[in-house]
Amino acid sequence: MSYSEELEKLPPKFVEKLSRLFAPSLFQRVARTFNIKRPHTFRVNTIKIDRLTLMSELKKKNIKVKNVSWYKDAFILLKPELNKFAKTDLYFNGKVYVQNLSSMLPPLILKPSSSDYVLDLTAAPGSKTTQMAAMMGNRGRILAFDKDPVRFEKLAANLRFQGVVNTELENEDAIGIWRDHFEEFDKILLDAPCSAEGRFNVSKAKTYRYWNQMRVKRMAKKQKSLIRTAFEALKPGGLLLYSTCTFSPEENESVVNYLIRKYPACCKIEPVNLGIKNILPALGSWNGVDFAKGIKNCIRVIPGELMEGFFIALLRKIKSPNECSN
């Protein structure tokens, strides 16, 4: 199937937007990723097993994997298929967590430590929450929110399954919780609900048939409320990681730009340095709107054979909003 045939199945306005986001050669490359089957990837749950012991167990069970150069605790599953891997005691006992590599980036960049109090604003199903807990050695504190009852139960189950004990859960909407948690947190992860364009697959209509520009606008409005909540709940000097698995600038650069424009003297965008090749700096403008200068420190992960499309911004709170001129 050619990239043009693949794009014909996707919403025309989405394709038009994509063509404006990427140069022609990169546009073609990205288009082909909407019909690829990526290998499964997973990470070690270091709460239950260390990397070397896991590698020894993988060898004993004849499970073939490939290392990930930029994350020592992550692996690409080569053999067997996931359904057989899921029947092993390693999977069944929560010693590994299957997760796309792009999804592993936000905690790696935020770098929560065992002394941190961390807020995870929209945490379900818990992939990044459990990753952060492992990075923290199951110490420190995490407060994780998710308002959807079904997803919340999955979040709670995943945390139990992975042996996480440093996390408190709240089944409620996180928007506005800064009023009860003003400037409490050292680090905050906002992996925001989004239009999920980075996960479109032309072979699965359910992954894209819901898409329209009005949905993108509604998501952007919600994301702005969430990022403001996150910023107000963050301690001065603290770090906020904002991420999405979508391409639309309305949900990415525009949301970060909203925060920077609202608190221009209180917030700055930190550069993100990763040892991976498939990244681009964020856009400097969109639809005639110039973004704040620091926006180009944000990154876009270009989808490929292993990774989904992603957007990541790392922000530091310089001082309290009470000291800023809105």
C-alpha positions as CSV (number, residue, x, y, z in Angstrom):
1,M,0.0,0.0,0.0
2,S,1.4,3.4,-1.0
3,Y,1.4,6.3,1.4
4,S,-1.2,8.1,-0.7
5,E,-3.6,5.1,-0.4
6,E,-3.0,5.0,3.3
7,L,-3.9,8.7,3.7
8,E,-7.1,8.3,1.6
9,K,-8.6,6.4,4.6
10,L,-7.9,9.2,7.1
11,P,-10.0,12.3,7.7
12,P,-9.1,14.8,4.8
13,K,-8.7,17.8,7.2
14,F,-6.3,15.8,9.3
15,V,-4.2,14.9,6.3
16,E,-4.2,18.5,5.2
17,K,-3.0,19.6,8.6
18,L,-0.3,16.9,8.6
19,S,1.0,18.1,5.2
20,R,1.5,21.6,6.7
21,L,3.3,20.2,9.8
22,F,6.0,18.3,7.9
23,A,8.2,18.9,4.9
24,P,7.2,16.8,1.9
25,S,9.8,14.0,2.3
26,L,9.1,13.7,6.0
27,F,5.3,13.9,5.4
28,Q,5.6,10.8,3.2
29,R,7.6,9.0,5.8
30,V,5.2,9.8,8.5
31,A,2.2,8.8,6.3
32,R,3.6,5.3,5.9
33,T,3.6,4.8,9.7
34,F,-0.2,4.8,9.8
35,N,-0.1,1.3,8.5
36,I,2.8,-0.4,10.2
37,K,2.8,-3.1,12.8
38,R,5.3,-2.0,15.5
39,P,7.1,-4.6,17.6
40,H,6.0,-4.6,21.2
41,T,8.3,-3.0,23.7
42,F,8.5,-3.3,27.5
43,R,10.4,-2.1,30.5
44,V,11.7,-3.8,33.6
45,N,9.6,-3.2,36.7
46,T,12.6,-2.6,39.0
47,I,10.3,-2.6,42.0
48,K,10.1,-6.4,41.6
49,I,13.2,-7.4,39.6
50,D,16.5,-5.9,38.6
51,R,17.6,-5.6,35.0
52,L,20.4,-8.2,35.1
53,T,18.2,-10.8,36.8
54,L,15.5,-10.1,34.2
55,M,18.0,-10.6,31.3
56,S,19.1,-13.9,32.8
57,E,15.4,-15.0,33.0
58,L,14.8,-13.9,29.4
59,K,17.7,-16.0,28.3
60,K,16.6,-19.1,30.2
61,K,13.1,-18.8,28.7
62,N,14.5,-18.3,25.2
63,I,12.8,-14.9,24.9
64,K,14.6,-12.8,22.3
65,V,14.9,-9.1,22.9
66,K,16.8,-6.1,21.6
67,N,18.2,-3.4,23.9
68,V,17.1,0.2,23.6
69,S,20.2,2.4,23.4
70,W,18.7,5.4,25.3
71,Y,16.9,3.5,28.1
72,K,18.7,0.6,29.7
73,D,15.6,-0.7,31.4
74,A,13.6,-1.0,28.1
75,F,13.6,-3.8,25.5
76,I,12.2,-4.6,22.1
77,L,10.4,-7.9,22.1
78,L,11.6,-10.0,19.1
79,K,10.4,-13.5,20.0
80,P,7.8,-14.9,20.9
81,E,4.7,-12.9,20.1
82,L,3.1,-10.9,22.9
83,N,0.3,-13.3,23.6
84,K,2.9,-16.0,24.4
85,F,5.1,-13.6,26.3
86,A,2.0,-12.6,28.4
87,K,1.8,-16.2,29.6
88,T,5.2,-16.2,31.2
89,D,5.7,-15.6,35.0
90,L,7.7,-12.5,34.2
91,Y,4.6,-10.9,32.7
92,F,2.0,-12.6,35.0
93,N,3.9,-11.5,38.1
94,G,4.3,-7.9,37.1
95,K,8.0,-8.0,36.6
96,V,7.7,-6.3,33.2
97,Y,5.4,-3.6,31.8
98,V,4.5,-3.6,28.1
99,Q,4.6,0.1,26.9
100,N,5.4,2.0,23.7
101,L,8.8,3.6,23.8
102,S,7.4,7.1,23.2
103,S,5.2,6.7,26.3
104,M,8.4,6.0,28.4
105,L,9.9,9.3,27.5
106,P,8.0,11.7,29.8
107,P,9.0,10.1,33.1
108,L,12.6,9.8,31.9
109,I,12.7,13.5,31.1
110,L,10.9,14.5,34.3
111,K,13.3,12.4,36.4
112,P,11.3,12.0,39.7
113,S,13.5,11.0,42.7
114,S,12.8,9.2,45.9
115,S,12.6,12.6,47.7
116,D,10.0,14.1,45.5
117,Y,6.3,14.7,45.9
118,V,4.9,14.1,42.4
119,L,1.5,14.8,40.9
120,D,0.2,12.7,38.1
121,L,-2.9,14.6,36.8
122,T,-4.5,12.1,34.4
123,A,-2.9,8.9,35.3
124,A,-4.9,6.0,33.9
125,P,-4.1,3.3,32.9
126,G,-0.9,3.8,34.9
127,S,2.0,3.1,32.5
128,K,3.8,6.4,33.5
129,T,2.7,6.3,37.1
130,T,4.2,2.8,37.6
131,Q,7.3,3.9,35.7
132,M,7.8,6.9,38.0
133,A,7.2,4.8,41.1
134,A,9.9,2.4,39.9
135,M,12.3,5.3,39.1
136,M,11.7,6.6,42.7
137,G,12.5,3.2,44.2
138,N,8.9,3.0,45.4
139,R,9.7,5.9,47.8
140,G,8.7,9.5,47.9
141,R,5.1,10.3,47.2
142,I,2.9,10.3,44.1
143,L,-0.7,11.6,44.0
144,A,-2.5,10.3,40.9
145,F,-5.8,11.4,39.6
146,D,-8.2,10.0,37.0
147,K,-11.9,10.9,36.9
148,D,-13.2,8.0,34.7
149,P,-14.4,5.2,37.0
150,V,-13.5,2.3,34.6
151,R,-10.1,3.7,33.8
152,F,-9.5,4.5,37.5
153,E,-10.1,0.8,38.4
154,K,-7.6,-0.2,35.8
155,L,-5.1,2.3,37.2
156,A,-5.6,0.9,40.7
157,A,-5.2,-2.7,39.4
158,N,-2.0,-1.9,37.5
159,L,-0.5,-0.3,40.6
160,R,-1.3,-3.3,42.7
161,F,0.0,-5.6,40.0
162,Q,3.3,-3.8,39.8
163,G,3.8,-3.6,43.5
164,V,3.5,0.2,43.8
165,V,3.1,1.4,47.4
166,N,4.2,5.1,47.2
167,T,1.1,6.3,45.3
168,E,-2.2,7.7,46.6
169,L,-5.1,7.6,44.1
170,E,-8.0,10.0,43.6
171,N,-11.1,9.2,41.4
172,E,-12.0,12.7,40.5
173,D,-11.5,15.4,37.9
174,A,-8.1,17.0,38.5
175,I,-9.1,20.4,37.0
176,G,-9.0,23.0,39.7
177,I,-7.4,20.8,42.4
178,W,-4.7,23.4,42.8
179,R,-7.1,25.3,45.1
180,D,-6.5,22.4,47.7
181,H,-2.9,21.7,46.6
182,F,-1.5,25.1,45.9
183,E,2.3,24.9,45.2
184,E,2.6,21.5,47.0
185,F,4.4,19.4,44.4
186,D,8.1,19.1,43.4
187,K,7.3,17.6,40.0
188,I,4.1,17.2,38.0
189,L,3.3,14.9,35.0
190,L,0.5,16.0,32.8
191,D,0.2,13.4,30.0
192,A,-2.9,15.1,28.8
193,P,-6.0,13.6,27.3
194,C,-5.8,14.3,23.5
195,S,-7.1,13.5,20.1
196,A,-4.5,10.6,19.9
197,E,-3.5,11.3,16.3
198,G,-0.2,9.6,16.9
199,R,-2.0,6.3,17.3
200,F,-4.0,6.4,14.1
201,N,-3.9,3.1,12.2
202,V,-5.6,2.9,8.8
203,S,-6.3,-0.8,9.4
204,K,-8.4,0.0,12.5
205,A,-11.1,2.6,11.7
206,K,-11.9,3.0,15.4
207,T,-8.6,4.7,15.9
208,Y,-9.5,7.6,13.7
209,R,-13.2,7.7,12.7
210,Y,-14.0,9.9,15.8
211,W,-11.6,12.6,14.7
212,N,-12.8,16.1,13.7
213,Q,-11.5,19.6,14.2
214,M,-14.2,20.4,16.8
215,R,-12.9,17.6,19.0
216,V,-9.4,19.0,18.7
217,K,-10.7,22.4,19.9
218,R,-12.5,20.8,22.8
219,M,-9.4,18.8,23.8
220,A,-7.3,22.0,23.6
221,K,-9.7,23.8,25.9
222,K,-9.5,21.0,28.5
223,Q,-5.7,20.8,28.2
224,K,-5.4,24.5,29.0
225,S,-7.4,24.1,32.1
226,L,-5.3,21.1,33.1
227,I,-1.9,22.8,32.5
228,R,-3.0,25.9,34.5
229,T,-4.0,23.6,37.3
230,A,-0.7,21.8,37.1
231,F,1.3,25.1,37.2
232,E,-0.6,26.5,40.2
233,A,0.0,23.2,42.1
234,L,3.7,23.2,41.3
235,K,6.2,24.6,43.8
236,P,8.4,27.5,42.7
237,G,11.5,25.9,41.2
238,G,9.6,22.7,40.4
239,L,9.2,21.0,37.0
240,L,6.1,20.3,34.9
241,L,6.2,17.8,32.1
242,Y,3.4,18.3,29.5
243,S,2.9,15.6,26.9
244,T,0.4,14.3,24.3
245,C,0.3,11.5,21.7
246,T,-1.1,13.8,19.0
247,F,0.2,16.1,16.2
248,S,-2.2,19.0,16.3
249,P,-0.5,22.3,17.3
250,E,-3.7,23.4,19.0
251,E,-3.1,20.6,21.6
252,N,0.6,21.0,21.8
253,E,2.5,24.3,21.2
254,S,-0.7,26.4,21.6
255,V,-1.3,24.9,25.1
256,V,2.2,25.6,26.2
257,N,2.1,29.0,24.7
258,Y,-1.1,29.7,26.6
259,L,0.7,29.0,29.9
260,I,3.8,31.1,29.0
261,R,1.6,34.0,27.9
262,K,-0.4,33.8,31.1
263,Y,2.6,33.7,33.4
264,P,5.4,35.3,31.3
265,A,7.6,36.1,34.2
266,C,7.0,33.0,36.2
267,C,7.5,30.1,33.8
268,K,10.2,29.0,31.4
269,I,10.6,26.1,29.0
270,E,13.6,23.9,29.6
271,P,15.5,22.3,26.7
272,V,14.9,18.6,26.3
273,N,18.0,16.5,25.4
274,L,17.5,13.0,24.3
275,G,19.8,10.4,22.7
276,I,17.4,9.6,20.0
277,K,17.3,10.7,16.3
278,N,13.7,10.9,15.4
279,I,12.8,14.2,17.1
280,L,12.2,17.7,15.8
281,P,11.9,21.0,17.7
282,A,8.4,22.3,18.2
283,L,6.8,24.8,15.8
284,G,7.5,28.5,16.1
285,S,4.1,29.5,14.8
286,W,0.8,28.1,13.6
287,N,-2.1,29.7,11.7
288,G,-0.6,33.1,11.8
289,V,0.1,33.0,15.6
290,D,3.7,33.4,16.7
291,F,4.5,31.4,19.8
292,A,6.7,32.4,22.7
293,K,10.4,32.2,22.0
294,G,11.1,29.2,24.2
295,I,8.5,27.0,22.6
296,K,11.2,25.6,20.3
297,N,12.7,23.9,23.4
298,C,9.8,21.6,23.2
299,I,10.1,18.5,21.0
300,R,8.0,16.4,18.6
301,V,8.8,12.7,18.4
302,I,8.4,11.6,14.8
303,P,6.6,8.3,14.4
304,G,8.6,5.4,13.0
305,E,9.1,1.7,13.1
306,L,9.3,1.7,16.9
307,M,7.8,4.9,18.2
308,E,4.4,6.7,18.1
309,G,4.1,10.4,17.4
310,F,4.5,12.4,20.6
311,F,4.9,16.0,21.9
312,I,6.8,16.8,25.0
313,A,7.4,20.1,26.9
314,L,9.4,20.5,30.1
315,L,8.6,23.7,32.1
316,R,10.1,25.2,35.2
317,K,8.2,27.4,37.6
318,I,10.5,30.3,38.4
319,K,8.3,31.9,41.0
320,S,4.7,31.9,42.3
321,P,1.9,33.3,40.1
322,N,1.0,35.6,42.9
323,E,4.2,37.5,42.0
324,C,3.4,37.4,38.2
325,S,1.5,40.0,36.2
326,N,-1.2,38.1,34.3
